[in-house]
């Protein structure tokens, strides 16, 4: 490693899985031959941490964001359904009132009209 920048770039390439030199020689093999057991142990642990640890955390973040979004949509859908029920109930009440006014204007008995009312007035 001639400079700090070259060392940092080489470490970055290591993290991405590029273990080759400019000449095409594999750095893992060269470092393993030179440092032996210590390099092999550190390299093995590092790859396990990166592959299983970091990628698992990234996957968990995506899953959490998806589940949170779905929960938000469920709540929103529930409010829409409640509003829709309320809206339909109010419109039916207005309609029944208009029908009652027409019945009264035509002279039909209001008792017959009141028998139909419980079917439209919800809880």
Secondary structure as UniProt FT lines:
FT   HELIX           4..16
FT   TURN            22..23
FT   HELIX           27..35
FT   HELIX           37..48
FT   HELIX           49..54
FT   HELIX           55..106
FT   HELIX           110..120
//
